Amino acid sequence: MIPQIPIGAAAAVGASIGWRAAWSWARAKARRELEWARAQMRREVRNWQEAAARATAEAARVAREAEAFKDGCKSGREDVISIMPLLVAAQQSPAEEARASGDRM
């Protein structure tokens, strides 16, 4: 005769096996979701690092342009200052020539 297992014991064994299977399945699912979240975070970190590198490069470019503009303005200002006596002399010369020739202004 085959030994019979009481129904309560069979139910307990079945529940234990079912619980273990469900627990393993849930743990595997959680592991997959965690790995997916880590991959998302790595992509996001890489994206922000690339954005920071682009912003740094843009800031350096703008700083170079500002320095070049400043140098250009300084050079232009020095040019104007250096030719100012010539401009003043050129404006006064026609007036003096007109009086010398007898023409009226």
Phi and psi restraints in degrees (range 20) as a CNS / XPLOR table:
assign (resid 1 and name C) (resid 2 and name N)
       (resid 2 and name CA) (resid 2 and name C) 1.0 -85.9 20.0 2
assign (resid 2 and name N) (resid 2 and name CA)
       (resid 2 and name C) (resid 3 and name N) 1.0 131.0 20.0 2
assign (resid 2 and name C) (resid 3 and name N)
       (resid 3 and name CA) (resid 3 and name C) 1.0 -66.7 20.0 2
assign (resid 3 and name N) (resid 3 and name CA)
       (resid 3 and name C) (resid 4 and name N) 1.0 138.4 20.0 2
assign (resid 3 and name C) (resid 4 and name N)
       (resid 4 and name CA) (resid 4 and name C) 1.0 -100.9 20.0 2
assign (resid 4 and name N) (resid 4 and name CA)
       (resid 4 and name C) (resid 5 and name N) 1.0 140.0 20.0 2
assign (resid 4 and name C) (resid 5 and name N)
       (resid 5 and name CA) (resid 5 and name C) 1.0 -94.6 20.0 2
assign (resid 5 and name N) (resid 5 and name CA)
       (resid 5 and name C) (resid 6 and name N) 1.0 133.7 20.0 2
assign (resid 5 and name C) (resid 6 and name N)
       (resid 6 and name CA) (resid 6 and name C) 1.0 -59.6 20.0 2
assign (resid 6 and name N) (resid 6 and name CA)
       (resid 6 and name C) (resid 7 and name N) 1.0 148.2 20.0 2
assign (resid 6 and name C) (resid 7 and name N)
       (resid 7 and name CA) (resid 7 and name C) 1.0 -59.2 20.0 2
assign (resid 7 and name N) (resid 7 and name CA)
       (resid 7 and name C) (resid 8 and name N) 1.0 -39.5 20.0 2
assign (resid 7 and name C) (resid 8 and name N)
       (resid 8 and name CA) (resid 8 and name C) 1.0 -62.9 20.0 2
assign (resid 8 and name N) (resid 8 and name CA)
       (resid 8 and name C) (resid 9 and name N) 1.0 -40.8 20.0 2
assign (resid 8 and name C) (resid 9 and name N)
       (resid 9 and name CA) (resid 9 and name C) 1.0 -68.9 20.0 2
assign (resid 9 and name N) (resid 9 and name CA)
       (resid 9 and name C) (resid 10 and name N) 1.0 -40.0 20.0 2
assign (resid 9 and name C) (resid 10 and name N)
       (resid 10 and name CA) (resid 10 and name C) 1.0 -63.9 20.0 2
assign (resid 10 and name N) (resid 10 and name CA)
       (resid 10 and name C) (resid 11 and name N) 1.0 -40.9 20.0 2
assign (resid 10 and name C) (resid 11 and name N)
       (resid 11 and name CA) (resid 11 and name C) 1.0 -64.9 20.0 2
assign (resid 11 and name N) (resid 11 and name CA)
       (resid 11 and name C) (resid 12 and name N) 1.0 -40.3 20.0 2
assign (resid 11 and name C) (resid 12 and name N)
       (resid 12 and name CA) (resid 12 and name C) 1.0 -65.3 20.0 2
assign (resid 12 and name N) (resid 12 and name CA)
       (resid 12 and name C) (resid 13 and name N) 1.0 -42.7 20.0 2
assign (resid 12 and name C) (resid 13 and name N)
       (resid 13 and name CA) (resid 13 and name C) 1.0 -65.0 20.0 2
assign (resid 13 and name N) (resid 13 and name CA)
       (resid 13 and name C) (resid 14 and name N) 1.0 -44.3 20.0 2
assign (resid 13 and name C) (resid 14 and name N)
       (resid 14 and name CA) (resid 14 and name C) 1.0 -61.3 20.0 2
assign (resid 14 and name N) (resid 14 and name CA)
       (resid 14 and name C) (resid 15 and name N) 1.0 -43.5 20.0 2
assign (resid 14 and name C) (resid 15 and name N)
       (resid 15 and name CA) (resid 15 and name C) 1.0 -64.9 20.0 2
assign (resid 15 and name N) (resid 15 and name CA)
       (resid 15 and name C) (resid 16 and name N) 1.0 -40.5 20.0 2
assign (resid 15 and name C) (resid 16 and name N)
       (resid 16 and name CA) (resid 16 and name C) 1.0 -63.3 20.0 2
assign (resid 16 and name N) (resid 16 and name CA)
       (resid 16 and name C) (resid 17 and name N) 1.0 -44.4 20.0 2
assign (resid 16 and name C) (resid 17 and name N)
       (resid 17 and name CA) (resid 17 and name C) 1.0 -65.4 20.0 2
assign (resid 17 and name N) (resid 17 and name CA)
       (resid 17 and name C) (resid 18 and name N) 1.0 -43.0 20.0 2
assign (resid 17 and name C) (resid 18 and name N)
       (resid 18 and name CA) (resid 18 and name C) 1.0 -62.1 20.0 2
assign (resid 18 and name N) (resid 18 and name CA)
       (resid 18 and name C) (resid 19 and name N) 1.0 -43.2 20.0 2
assign (resid 18 and name C) (resid 19 and name N)
       (resid 19 and name CA) (resid 19 and name C) 1.0 -63.6 20.0 2
assign (resid 19 and name N) (resid 19 and name CA)
       (resid 19 and name C) (resid 20 and name N) 1.0 -43.5 20.0 2
assign (resid 19 and name C) (resid 20 and name N)
       (resid 20 and name CA) (resid 20 and name C) 1.0 -63.2 20.0 2
assign (resid 20 and name N) (resid 20 and name CA)
       (resid 20 and name C) (resid 21 and name N) 1.0 -41.7 20.0 2
assign (resid 20 and name C) (resid 21 and name N)
       (resid 21 and name CA) (resid 21 and name C) 1.0 -64.9 20.0 2
assign (resid 21 and name N) (resid 21 and name CA)
       (resid 21 and name C) (resid 22 and name N) 1.0 -45.2 20.0 2
assign (resid 21 and name C) (resid 22 and name N)
       (resid 22 and name CA) (resid 22 and name C) 1.0 -63.6 20.0 2
assign (resid 22 and name N) (resid 22 and name CA)
       (resid 22 and name C) (resid 23 and name N) 1.0 -41.6 20.0 2
assign (resid 22 and name C) (resid 23 and name N)
       (resid 23 and name CA) (resid 23 and name C) 1.0 -63.2 20.0 2
assign (resid 23 and name N) (resid 23 and name CA)
       (resid 23 and name C) (resid 24 and name N) 1.0 -43.7 20.0 2
assign (resid 23 and name C) (resid 24 and name N)
       (resid 24 and name CA) (resid 24 and name C) 1.0 -63.5 20.0 2
assign (resid 24 and name N) (resid 24 and name CA)
       (resid 24 and name C) (resid 25 and name N) 1.0 -42.9 20.0 2
assign (resid 24 and name C) (resid 25 and name N)
       (resid 25 and name CA) (resid 25 and name C) 1.0 -63.7 20.0 2
assign (resid 25 and name N) (resid 25 and name CA)
       (resid 25 and name C) (resid 26 and name N) 1.0 -45.0 20.0 2
assign (resid 25 and name C) (resid 26 and name N)
       (resid 26 and name CA) (resid 26 and name C) 1.0 -64.1 20.0 2
assign (resid 26 and name N) (resid 26 and name CA)
       (resid 26 and name C) (resid 27 and name N) 1.0 -39.7 20.0 2
assign (resid 26 and name C) (resid 27 and name N)
       (resid 27 and name CA) (resid 27 and name C) 1.0 -65.5 20.0 2
assign (resid 27 and name N) (resid 27 and name CA)
       (resid 27 and name C) (resid 28 and name N) 1.0 -41.8 20.0 2
assign (resid 27 and name C) (resid 28 and name N)
       (resid 28 and name CA) (resid 28 and name C) 1.0 -64.2 20.0 2
assign (resid 28 and name N) (resid 28 and name CA)
       (resid 28 and name C) (resid 29 and name N) 1.0 -41.7 20.0 2
assign (resid 28 and name C) (resid 29 and name N)
       (resid 29 and name CA) (resid 29 and name C) 1.0 -63.8 20.0 2
assign (resid 29 and name N) (resid 29 and name CA)
       (resid 29 and name C) (resid 30 and name N) 1.0 -44.8 20.0 2
assign (resid 29 and name C) (resid 30 and name N)
       (resid 30 and name CA) (resid 30 and name C) 1.0 -61.4 20.0 2
assign (resid 30 and name N) (resid 30 and name CA)
       (resid 30 and name C) (resid 31 and name N) 1.0 -39.1 20.0 2
assign (resid 30 and name C) (resid 31 and name N)
       (resid 31 and name CA) (resid 31 and name C) 1.0 -63.6 20.0 2
assign (resid 31 and name N) (resid 31 and name CA)
       (resid 31 and name C) (resid 32 and name N) 1.0 -42.3 20.0 2
assign (resid 31 and name C) (resid 32 and name N)
       (resid 32 and name CA) (resid 32 and name C) 1.0 -64.3 20.0 2
assign (resid 32 and name N) (resid 32 and name CA)
       (resid 32 and name C) (resid 33 and name N) 1.0 -44.5 20.0 2
assign (resid 32 and name C) (resid 33 and name N)
       (resid 33 and name CA) (resid 33 and name C) 1.0 -64.9 20.0 2
assign (resid 33 and name N) (resid 33 and name CA)
       (resid 33 and name C) (resid 34 and name N) 1.0 -38.6 20.0 2
assign (resid 33 and name C) (resid 34 and name N)
       (resid 34 and name CA) (resid 34 and name C) 1.0 -65.1 20.0 2
assign (resid 34 and name N) (resid 34 and name CA)
       (resid 34 and name C) (resid 35 and name N) 1.0 -42.3 20.0 2
assign (resid 34 and name C) (resid 35 and name N)
       (resid 35 and name CA) (resid 35 and name C) 1.0 -63.8 20.0 2
assign (resid 35 and name N) (resid 35 and name CA)
       (resid 35 and name C) (resid 36 and name N) 1.0 -41.4 20.0 2
assign (resid 35 and name C) (resid 36 and name N)
       (resid 36 and name CA) (resid 36 and name C) 1.0 -61.7 20.0 2
assign (resid 36 and name N) (resid 36 and name CA)
       (resid 36 and name C) (resid 37 and name N) 1.0 -43.4 20.0 2
assign (resid 36 and name C) (resid 37 and name N)
       (resid 37 and name CA) (resid 37 and name C) 1.0 -64.2 20.0 2
assign (resid 37 and name N) (resid 37 and name CA)
       (resid 37 and name C) (resid 38 and name N) 1.0 -40.4 20.0 2
assign (resid 37 and name C) (resid 38 and name N)
       (resid 38 and name CA) (resid 38 and name C) 1.0 -63.3 20.0 2
assign (resid 38 and name N) (resid 38 and name CA)
       (resid 38 and name C) (resid 39 and name N) 1.0 -40.7 20.0 2
assign (resid 38 and name C) (resid 39 and name N)
       (resid 39 and name CA) (resid 39 and name C) 1.0 -63.9 20.0 2
assign (resid 39 and name N) (resid 39 and name CA)
       (resid 39 and name C) (resid 40 and name N) 1.0 -42.3 20.0 2
assign (resid 39 and name C) (resid 40 and name N)
       (resid 40 and name CA) (resid 40 and name C) 1.0 -59.8 20.0 2
assign (resid 40 and name N) (resid 40 and name CA)
       (resid 40 and name C) (resid 41 and name N) 1.0 -45.6 20.0 2
assign (resid 40 and name C) (resid 41 and name N)
       (resid 41 and name CA) (resid 41 and name C) 1.0 -63.5 20.0 2
assign (resid 41 and name N) (resid 41 and name CA)
       (resid 41 and name C) (resid 42 and name N) 1.0 -40.2 20.0 2
assign (resid 41 and name C) (resid 42 and name N)
       (resid 42 and name CA) (resid 42 and name C) 1.0 -63.3 20.0 2
assign (resid 42 and name N) (resid 42 and name CA)
       (resid 42 and name C) (resid 43 and name N) 1.0 -41.1 20.0 2
assign (resid 42 and name C) (resid 43 and name N)
       (resid 43 and name CA) (resid 43 and name C) 1.0 -63.7 20.0 2
assign (resid 43 and name N) (resid 43 and name CA)
       (resid 43 and name C) (resid 44 and name N) 1.0 -42.4 20.0 2
assign (resid 43 and name C) (resid 44 and name N)
       (resid 44 and name CA) (resid 44 and name C) 1.0 -66.2 20.0 2
assign (resid 44 and name N) (resid 44 and name CA)
       (resid 44 and name C) (resid 45 and name N) 1.0 -42.1 20.0 2
assign (resid 44 and name C) (resid 45 and name N)
       (resid 45 and name CA) (resid 45 and name C) 1.0 -61.9 20.0 2
assign (resid 45 and name N) (resid 45 and name CA)
       (resid 45 and name C) (resid 46 and name N) 1.0 -44.4 20.0 2
assign (resid 45 and name C) (resid 46 and name N)
       (resid 46 and name CA) (resid 46 and name C) 1.0 -61.6 20.0 2
assign (resid 46 and name N) (resid 46 and name CA)
       (resid 46 and name C) (resid 47 and name N) 1.0 -41.2 20.0 2
assign (resid 46 and name C) (resid 47 and name N)
       (resid 47 and name CA) (resid 47 and name C) 1.0 -61.0 20.0 2
assign (resid 47 and name N) (resid 47 and name CA)
       (resid 47 and name C) (resid 48 and name N) 1.0 -46.9 20.0 2
assign (resid 47 and name C) (resid 48 and name N)
       (resid 48 and name CA) (resid 48 and name C) 1.0 -67.3 20.0 2
assign (resid 48 and name N) (resid 48 and name CA)
       (resid 48 and name C) (resid 49 and name N) 1.0 -34.6 20.0 2
assign (resid 48 and name C) (resid 49 and name N)
       (resid 49 and name CA) (resid 49 and name C) 1.0 -65.5 20.0 2
assign (resid 49 and name N) (resid 49 and name CA)
       (resid 49 and name C) (resid 50 and name N) 1.0 -41.5 20.0 2
assign (resid 49 and name C) (resid 50 and name N)
       (resid 50 and name CA) (resid 50 and name C) 1.0 -65.2 20.0 2
assign (resid 50 and name N) (resid 50 and name CA)
       (resid 50 and name C) (resid 51 and name N) 1.0 -40.6 20.0 2
assign (resid 50 and name C) (resid 51 and name N)
       (resid 51 and name CA) (resid 51 and name C) 1.0 -63.7 20.0 2
assign (resid 51 and name N) (resid 51 and name CA)
       (resid 51 and name C) (resid 52 and name N) 1.0 -39.8 20.0 2
assign (resid 51 and name C) (resid 52 and name N)
       (resid 52 and name CA) (resid 52 and name C) 1.0 -65.5 20.0 2
assign (resid 52 and name N) (resid 52 and name CA)
       (resid 52 and name C) (resid 53 and name N) 1.0 -39.5 20.0 2
assign (resid 52 and name C) (resid 53 and name N)
       (resid 53 and name CA) (resid 53 and name C) 1.0 -64.5 20.0 2
assign (resid 53 and name N) (resid 53 and name CA)
       (resid 53 and name C) (resid 54 and name N) 1.0 -41.9 20.0 2
assign (resid 53 and name C) (resid 54 and name N)
       (resid 54 and name CA) (resid 54 and name C) 1.0 -63.4 20.0 2
assign (resid 54 and name N) (resid 54 and name CA)
       (resid 54 and name C) (resid 55 and name N) 1.0 -41.8 20.0 2
assign (resid 54 and name C) (resid 55 and name N)
       (resid 55 and name CA) (resid 55 and name C) 1.0 -65.3 20.0 2
assign (resid 55 and name N) (resid 55 and name CA)
       (resid 55 and name C) (resid 56 and name N) 1.0 -39.0 20.0 2
assign (resid 55 and name C) (resid 56 and name N)
       (resid 56 and name CA) (resid 56 and name C) 1.0 -63.7 20.0 2
assign (resid 56 and name N) (resid 56 and name CA)
       (resid 56 and name C) (resid 57 and name N) 1.0 -44.0 20.0 2
assign (resid 56 and name C) (resid 57 and name N)
       (resid 57 and name CA) (resid 57 and name C) 1.0 -63.7 20.0 2
assign (resid 57 and name N) (resid 57 and name CA)
       (resid 57 and name C) (resid 58 and name N) 1.0 -41.2 20.0 2
assign (resid 57 and name C) (resid 58 and name N)
       (resid 58 and name CA) (resid 58 and name C) 1.0 -65.0 20.0 2
assign (resid 58 and name N) (resid 58 and name CA)
       (resid 58 and name C) (resid 59 and name N) 1.0 -41.8 20.0 2
assign (resid 58 and name C) (resid 59 and name N)
       (resid 59 and name CA) (resid 59 and name C) 1.0 -63.0 20.0 2
assign (resid 59 and name N) (resid 59 and name CA)
       (resid 59 and name C) (resid 60 and name N) 1.0 -39.7 20.0 2
assign (resid 59 and name C) (resid 60 and name N)
       (resid 60 and name CA) (resid 60 and name C) 1.0 -65.4 20.0 2
assign (resid 60 and name N) (resid 60 and name CA)
       (resid 60 and name C) (resid 61 and name N) 1.0 -40.6 20.0 2
assign (resid 60 and name C) (resid 61 and name N)
       (resid 61 and name CA) (resid 61 and name C) 1.0 -63.6 20.0 2
assign (resid 61 and name N) (resid 61 and name CA)
       (resid 61 and name C) (resid 62 and name N) 1.0 -44.1 20.0 2
assign (resid 61 and name C) (resid 62 and name N)
       (resid 62 and name CA) (resid 62 and name C) 1.0 -64.4 20.0 2
assign (resid 62 and name N) (resid 62 and name CA)
       (resid 62 and name C) (resid 63 and name N) 1.0 -38.6 20.0 2
assign (resid 62 and name C) (resid 63 and name N)
       (resid 63 and name CA) (resid 63 and name C) 1.0 -64.2 20.0 2
assign (resid 63 and name N) (resid 63 and name CA)
       (resid 63 and name C) (resid 64 and name N) 1.0 -40.9 20.0 2
assign (resid 63 and name C) (resid 64 and name N)
       (resid 64 and name CA) (resid 64 and name C) 1.0 -63.9 20.0 2
assign (resid 64 and name N) (resid 64 and name CA)
       (resid 64 and name C) (resid 65 and name N) 1.0 -42.6 20.0 2
assign (resid 64 and name C) (resid 65 and name N)
       (resid 65 and name CA) (resid 65 and name C) 1.0 -64.2 20.0 2
assign (resid 65 and name N) (resid 65 and name CA)
       (resid 65 and name C) (resid 66 and name N) 1.0 -40.8 20.0 2
assign (resid 65 and name C) (resid 66 and name N)
       (resid 66 and name CA) (resid 66 and name C) 1.0 -63.9 20.0 2
assign (resid 66 and name N) (resid 66 and name CA)
       (resid 66 and name C) (resid 67 and name N) 1.0 -40.8 20.0 2
assign (resid 66 and name C) (resid 67 and name N)
       (resid 67 and name CA) (resid 67 and name C) 1.0 -65.1 20.0 2
assign (resid 67 and name N) (resid 67 and name CA)
       (resid 67 and name C) (resid 68 and name N) 1.0 -42.4 20.0 2
assign (resid 67 and name C) (resid 68 and name N)
       (resid 68 and name CA) (resid 68 and name C) 1.0 -64.4 20.0 2
assign (resid 68 and name N) (resid 68 and name CA)
       (resid 68 and name C) (resid 69 and name N) 1.0 -40.8 20.0 2
assign (resid 68 and name C) (resid 69 and name N)
       (resid 69 and name CA) (resid 69 and name C) 1.0 -63.7 20.0 2
assign (resid 69 and name N) (resid 69 and name CA)
       (resid 69 and name C) (resid 70 and name N) 1.0 -43.0 20.0 2
assign (resid 69 and name C) (resid 70 and name N)
       (resid 70 and name CA) (resid 70 and name C) 1.0 -62.3 20.0 2
assign (resid 70 and name N) (resid 70 and name CA)
       (resid 70 and name C) (resid 71 and name N) 1.0 -44.7 20.0 2
assign (resid 70 and name C) (resid 71 and name N)
       (resid 71 and name CA) (resid 71 and name C) 1.0 -62.7 20.0 2
assign (resid 71 and name N) (resid 71 and name CA)
       (resid 71 and name C) (resid 72 and name N) 1.0 -39.9 20.0 2
assign (resid 71 and name C) (resid 72 and name N)
       (resid 72 and name CA) (resid 72 and name C) 1.0 -64.3 20.0 2
assign (resid 72 and name N) (resid 72 and name CA)
       (resid 72 and name C) (resid 73 and name N) 1.0 -41.8 20.0 2
assign (resid 72 and name C) (resid 73 and name N)
       (resid 73 and name CA) (resid 73 and name C) 1.0 -64.8 20.0 2
assign (resid 73 and name N) (resid 73 and name CA)
       (resid 73 and name C) (resid 74 and name N) 1.0 -41.6 20.0 2
assign (resid 73 and name C) (resid 74 and name N)
       (resid 74 and name CA) (resid 74 and name C) 1.0 -63.3 20.0 2
assign (resid 74 and name N) (resid 74 and name CA)
       (resid 74 and name C) (resid 75 and name N) 1.0 -44.2 20.0 2
assign (resid 74 and name C) (resid 75 and name N)
       (resid 75 and name CA) (resid 75 and name C) 1.0 -63.3 20.0 2
assign (resid 75 and name N) (resid 75 and name CA)
       (resid 75 and name C) (resid 76 and name N) 1.0 -44.5 20.0 2
assign (resid 75 and name C) (resid 76 and name N)
       (resid 76 and name CA) (resid 76 and name C) 1.0 -63.3 20.0 2
assign (resid 76 and name N) (resid 76 and name CA)
       (resid 76 and name C) (resid 77 and name N) 1.0 -40.0 20.0 2
assign (resid 76 and name C) (resid 77 and name N)
       (resid 77 and name CA) (resid 77 and name C) 1.0 -64.5 20.0 2
assign (resid 77 and name N) (resid 77 and name CA)
       (resid 77 and name C) (resid 78 and name N) 1.0 -42.6 20.0 2
assign (resid 77 and name C) (resid 78 and name N)
       (resid 78 and name CA) (resid 78 and name C) 1.0 -64.6 20.0 2
assign (resid 78 and name N) (resid 78 and name CA)
       (resid 78 and name C) (resid 79 and name N) 1.0 -37.1 20.0 2
assign (resid 78 and name C) (resid 79 and name N)
       (resid 79 and name CA) (resid 79 and name C) 1.0 -63.3 20.0 2
assign (resid 79 and name N) (resid 79 and name CA)
       (resid 79 and name C) (resid 80 and name N) 1.0 -44.5 20.0 2
assign (resid 79 and name C) (resid 80 and name N)
       (resid 80 and name CA) (resid 80 and name C) 1.0 -64.7 20.0 2
assign (resid 80 and name N) (resid 80 and name CA)
       (resid 80 and name C) (resid 81 and name N) 1.0 -42.1 20.0 2
assign (resid 80 and name C) (resid 81 and name N)
       (resid 81 and name CA) (resid 81 and name C) 1.0 -64.0 20.0 2
assign (resid 81 and name N) (resid 81 and name CA)
       (resid 81 and name C) (resid 82 and name N) 1.0 -38.7 20.0 2
assign (resid 81 and name C) (resid 82 and name N)
       (resid 82 and name CA) (resid 82 and name C) 1.0 -71.3 20.0 2
assign (resid 82 and name N) (resid 82 and name CA)
       (resid 82 and name C) (resid 83 and name N) 1.0 -31.2 20.0 2
assign (resid 82 and name C) (resid 83 and name N)
       (resid 83 and name CA) (resid 83 and name C) 1.0 -94.3 20.0 2
assign (resid 83 and name N) (resid 83 and name CA)
       (resid 83 and name C) (resid 84 and name N) 1.0 -2.1 20.0 2
assign (resid 83 and name C) (resid 84 and name N)
       (resid 84 and name CA) (resid 84 and name C) 1.0 -58.3 20.0 2
assign (resid 84 and name N) (resid 84 and name CA)
       (resid 84 and name C) (resid 85 and name N) 1.0 -46.0 20.0 2
assign (resid 84 and name C) (resid 85 and name N)
       (resid 85 and name CA) (resid 85 and name C) 1.0 -59.9 20.0 2
assign (resid 85 and name N) (resid 85 and name CA)
       (resid 85 and name C) (resid 86 and name N) 1.0 -35.3 20.0 2
assign (resid 85 and name C) (resid 86 and name N)
       (resid 86 and name CA) (resid 86 and name C) 1.0 -67.5 20.0 2
assign (resid 86 and name N) (resid 86 and name CA)
       (resid 86 and name C) (resid 87 and name N) 1.0 -39.4 20.0 2
assign (resid 86 and name C) (resid 87 and name N)
       (resid 87 and name CA) (resid 87 and name C) 1.0 -65.2 20.0 2
assign (resid 87 and name N) (resid 87 and name CA)
       (resid 87 and name C) (resid 88 and name N) 1.0 -42.4 20.0 2
assign (resid 87 and name C) (resid 88 and name N)
       (resid 88 and name CA) (resid 88 and name C) 1.0 -64.6 20.0 2
assign (resid 88 and name N) (resid 88 and name CA)
       (resid 88 and name C) (resid 89 and name N) 1.0 -43.3 20.0 2
assign (resid 88 and name C) (resid 89 and name N)
       (resid 89 and name CA) (resid 89 and name C) 1.0 -64.1 20.0 2
assign (resid 89 and name N) (resid 89 and name CA)
       (resid 89 and name C) (resid 90 and name N) 1.0 -39.1 20.0 2
assign (resid 89 and name C) (resid 90 and name N)
       (resid 90 and name CA) (resid 90 and name C) 1.0 -66.5 20.0 2
assign (resid 90 and name N) (resid 90 and name CA)
       (resid 90 and name C) (resid 91 and name N) 1.0 -35.0 20.0 2
assign (resid 90 and name C) (resid 91 and name N)
       (resid 91 and name CA) (resid 91 and name C) 1.0 -73.6 20.0 2
assign (resid 91 and name N) (resid 91 and name CA)
       (resid 91 and name C) (resid 92 and name N) 1.0 -33.9 20.0 2
assign (resid 91 and name C) (resid 92 and name N)
       (resid 92 and name CA) (resid 92 and name C) 1.0 -79.8 20.0 2
assign (resid 92 and name N) (resid 92 and name CA)
       (resid 92 and name C) (resid 93 and name N) 1.0 -31.3 20.0 2
assign (resid 92 and name C) (resid 93 and name N)
       (resid 93 and name CA) (resid 93 and name C) 1.0 -60.9 20.0 2
assign (resid 93 and name N) (resid 93 and name CA)
       (resid 93 and name C) (resid 94 and name N) 1.0 -47.4 20.0 2
assign (resid 93 and name C) (resid 94 and name N)
       (resid 94 and name CA) (resid 94 and name C) 1.0 -61.8 20.0 2
assign (resid 94 and name N) (resid 94 and name CA)
       (resid 94 and name C) (resid 95 and name N) 1.0 -35.2 20.0 2
assign (resid 94 and name C) (resid 95 and name N)
       (resid 95 and name CA) (resid 95 and name C) 1.0 -67.3 20.0 2
assign (resid 95 and name N) (resid 95 and name CA)
       (resid 95 and name C) (resid 96 and name N) 1.0 -42.0 20.0 2
assign (resid 95 and name C) (resid 96 and name N)
       (resid 96 and name CA) (resid 96 and name C) 1.0 -69.1 20.0 2
assign (resid 96 and name N) (resid 96 and name CA)
       (resid 96 and name C) (resid 97 and name N) 1.0 -37.6 20.0 2
assign (resid 96 and name C) (resid 97 and name N)
       (resid 97 and name CA) (resid 97 and name C) 1.0 -67.0 20.0 2
assign (resid 97 and name N) (resid 97 and name CA)
       (resid 97 and name C) (resid 98 and name N) 1.0 -38.0 20.0 2
assign (resid 97 and name C) (resid 98 and name N)
       (resid 98 and name CA) (resid 98 and name C) 1.0 -65.8 20.0 2
assign (resid 98 and name N) (resid 98 and name CA)
       (resid 98 and name C) (resid 99 and name N) 1.0 -41.2 20.0 2
assign (resid 98 and name C) (resid 99 and name N)
       (resid 99 and name CA) (resid 99 and name C) 1.0 -68.6 20.0 2
assign (resid 99 and name N) (resid 99 and name CA)
       (resid 99 and name C) (resid 100 and name N) 1.0 -35.1 20.0 2
assign (resid 99 and name C) (resid 100 and name N)
       (resid 100 and name CA) (resid 100 and name C) 1.0 -69.1 20.0 2
assign (resid 100 and name N) (resid 100 and name CA)
       (resid 100 and name C) (resid 101 and name N) 1.0 -32.8 20.0 2
assign (resid 100 and name C) (resid 101 and name N)
       (resid 101 and name CA) (resid 101 and name C) 1.0 -86.1 20.0 2
assign (resid 101 and name N) (resid 101 and name CA)
       (resid 101 and name C) (resid 102 and name N) 1.0 -7.5 20.0 2
assign (resid 101 and name C) (resid 102 and name N)
       (resid 102 and name CA) (resid 102 and name C) 1.0 95.0 20.0 2
assign (resid 102 and name N) (resid 102 and name CA)
       (resid 102 and name C) (resid 103 and name N) 1.0 -1.8 20.0 2
assign (resid 102 and name C) (resid 103 and name N)
       (resid 103 and name CA) (resid 103 and name C) 1.0 -74.0 20.0 2
assign (resid 103 and name N) (resid 103 and name CA)
       (resid 103 and name C) (resid 104 and name N) 1.0 150.1 20.0 2
assign (resid 103 and name C) (resid 104 and name N)
       (resid 104 and name CA) (resid 104 and name C) 1.0 -100.5 20.0 2
assign (resid 104 and name N) (resid 104 and name CA)
       (resid 104 and name C) (resid 105 and name N) 1.0 153.7 20.0 2
